[in-house]
Amino acid sequence: MLVRVIKFFVGLALIQLGVAGFLIAGIGSDSFTVFTQGFSKVLHISVGAGNCLLTLVLLGIVFWLDRSQFRIGMVLAVVFAGLFLNGMTFLLEKILPQNPSVLMIALEFAAACVIVSFGFPILKSAKLGVAPNDALYLAIEKKTKKPYGLVRTCVDALYLVLGFICGGVIGIGTLICVVAIGPMIQFVMTHLIKQEE
C-alpha cells in the first residue's frame, strides 16, 4: 500500500508539473480548462466555482458509467491537485527564464506534454483511483472498448468546442494538447508503464 500511495502522489505531482508548464508557456491551456472558462462565463460565476460545478457533474456521469472508478484516489486528487499545481507553478517560475524565446517556449510546452504523459500512467498504476475528469476518460474507454488515446482525443475535442462556443480562450497549445496528449499517454501505458488490470 505504501508503494501504491507513493506512486499515486508521484503521478499526481508530475501531472500538475506538466499543467504548470502549460500555464507558464502561455500558448494555450488544456481543453478542459477552456471548457471551465467558458462554462463559468455563461453562468457568470468564478472559474473556481465553475470547476467545482463541472467536477460534480462529471462525478455523476462517471457514477452512471462505471462505479468502480470511485476510489480514495478520486478524493485525494481533488484535494491535492490544486496544492500541487500551486507548488509546481511557484517552482517553475523560479527556475525558468523570465523572458523566454519562442524556441524555449516550444521546448517548455513539449516537455510539459511528455511529463503529463508519464504522470497519468504512474498515477493510474497505483490503482487508488484518479481525478473525476480523468475517470471520465477511463469510464468511456471501458464502456465503448475503444483505445484510450482515441477516447481522450474525442472528449478533449468536445471540451474544446463547447469551451470555445461559451467564450473560453484557446491557443495553439490547446490544439496540440487535444491531438497529442491522449495518444502519448496511451503509448506510455502500453509500452513503458504497463497497467495491471
N, C-alpha and C positions, 0 to 999 in steps of 0.2 A: 504493500500500500504506500509506503514511503516513497518508493521509486516512482510509482504512478503519480503521486502528488507532485513530486519534483518535475517529472516530465510535463505535467499539466501546466505548472507555473512557468517553466522554461518556454513552452509553446506559446502561452498567453503573452509573455514578455516579448518574444520575438515578433508576434503579430502586431503588438502595439508599437514596437520599434519600427516596423515597416510602415504602419499607418502614420507615425510621426514623421517618417521620411517623406511620405506623400505630401503631408501638410507643409513641411518646410520647403520642399522642392517648388511648391506653389504653381504647378501647371495643371491642377485639377485633382479633386478628391475622388474617392471611390463612388460608385453609383448609388449605394445605399445612403451615403451621406448626402448626395444630391437629392435623392428622394425625400430624406428627412428635412432638408432645407425647404424644398417646395411644399411639402405637406404642412410644415409649420407656417409658411406664408399664407396658404389657403385658409388655415384655421385662425390666423392672427395670434399665434402663440409662439413662445420661445423655441429655439431649436432643441434645447434640452427637454422641454415638455413634449415636443413632437416626437423625440426619440423614445421617451418613456411610453407614450401612447402607442407608437408603432411596435415597440417591444411587446406590449400586452397583446396587440392584435396578432403578432407573429406567434406568441405563446399559444394563443387559441388555435391558430391554424396548425401548428406543429402537434398540439394535443390531439387534434382531429385526425391528422395524417398518420402519426406514429408516436404513441405514448411512451415507447421505450426510450425516446430521446430525453425524457425528463429524468435527470440525474443531478447529483450535488454540484457537478461542474457547471451546470447551467446557471445556478445561483452564484457560484464563485466568479464566473466570467462577468456577470452583470455587476457584481460588487467591485471587483478588482480591475476591470478593463480600463475604466476612466483614470484610476490612480496610476496604473502602469503607463498609460498614454501621456499623462502629465509629466511623469518622471522621465520618460524617454524623450519627450519633446524638449524638456529642460536640458537633458544631456546632449542632444544633438545640436541645440542652439549654442552650446558652449564649445563644442569641438569642430563643428563645420564652419567653413568660410562664411563671413557675413555678406559679401557681395560676390557670389559665385558666377563663373562664366556659364555660358549655355552648355558647354561640354560637361562641366561639373554638375549642373542641374540634371542633365540627362543621365549621368553616372549615378547620382544620388537616387533618382527615380528607379533606375534599373536595379540597383542594389536593394531598394525597398521591396520591389516585386519579388526578388529572389528570397529575401528574408521572410516575407509573408508566406511564400510557397513552401518554406521549410517549417515555419512556425505552426501552421494549422495541422499538418500531418503529425507533428510531435505532440501537440495538444490532444488530438483525436486518439492517438495511440495509447494515451493514458487511460482511456475508457472510463472517464469520470463524467463525460458529457461536455457539451460545447455551448457557446452563446446562442440565444434564440435565433438570430439571423443566420448563423451557420447551421443550426439544427434544421432550419427550413430546407436548405440545400440537401442535406442528408436524408430528410424525410421524403422529399420529392424523388431523389435518386432511388431510394428503397422502393417507393410506390410504383415508379414508372419503369424501373430496371434499366434506366439509361445511364451512360457514363457520367461520373461526377463533373468532369470538365464541361460537357455539353449542358448539363442541368444548370451549373453555376453561370455559364455564359448567357443562357436564355433568361434566367431570373435577373441577373445583373442588367441585361439589356432592357428588361421590363422596368426595373427600378429607374434606369436612366431616362427612358421615355416618359414615365409618369412624373419623375422629378423635373424634367425639362418643361413639360406641359404646365406643371404647377409653379414654375418660376425658380427652380433650383439652378445653381451655377455650375456649368460644366467646362472642362478644358481638355486639351489633348491627352493629358494624363488619365482623365476619366475614361476616354475611349480605349486607351491602352489597357487599363485595368479590366474593362469588360471583356476584351478579346483575349488577354494573356493570362490573367490570374487563375482562372478555372483550369485550363489545360496544364499550366505549370504545376499547380497543386496535385492534379491527377497524376502527372508524371512522377513527382516526388513520392506520392503514396504508393504508386505501382512499382517503381524501380529502386527507390532509395530508402524509404521508411515504410516498409510494408505493414499494413494494418491487419491485426488479428481479428477475426470475426467472433 
